[in-house]
Amino acid sequence: MSHFLKKALMLSEIKYPWLIVLSALCFGSFYYVDRMYTTDPFWLFLCYWFSFGLAVIWGALNYISHIHLNAMYQKQNDLHAYVNQLVMSADEKLELQTYLEDYVEDLVEQGMTKQEATNEAINQFKVKEFLSLSKNTSFFNLHAHYYLLGLAVITGIVGLIIWVVTAAMNENTLITLMIEVTLFAYCIGLVGLFFVYKILDSVLYQKVNKLFS
């Protein structure tokens, strides 16, 4: 549970925070203008969809920014770092690193530079062991995105506190109502986005596995 809370409160994982803040500010401002001045539903419709569009753009950019190529498939130029990220026991890693180091020495004796020999040894091993080591390894490392739930809880709690305080003081002004509606709307949106991300993860995982199966 503490591990989950730690991940949920890692708000630094949010990418492009200014974009979602801008979306929320636009939404709140449009809501205020709607309740205070607007009589034209067409412009109101466009304004709300503008703020929604900003949120969608942020959701897409944030999701893409958290997709990282699995280390198994990245270009590697360090034997120790490459072996260390493989799913193997410590003894197997030590044995493999010794084998690769010996192979590198042989290639150096044949005229290659140390770096060229290291790259060649890693690439040769990838070709030989690609299927056996990667059959249970995703092509991409997909983020858990628990920070969305953490941010949703925070916005929900702040909105609830403002609602309780203003209700108790009987001073629910249009400004406080605007803040409450914005916070609750984005709280619900963040929870929904979490499940959208999970669906995208599942689809991406299935597509990639089908491609490389």
Helices and strands as residue ranges (DSSP letters): H 2-8, G 11-13, H 17-36, H 41-65, E 68-69, G 71-73, H 79-84, H 90-109, H 114-134, E 140-141, H 146-169, H 174-212
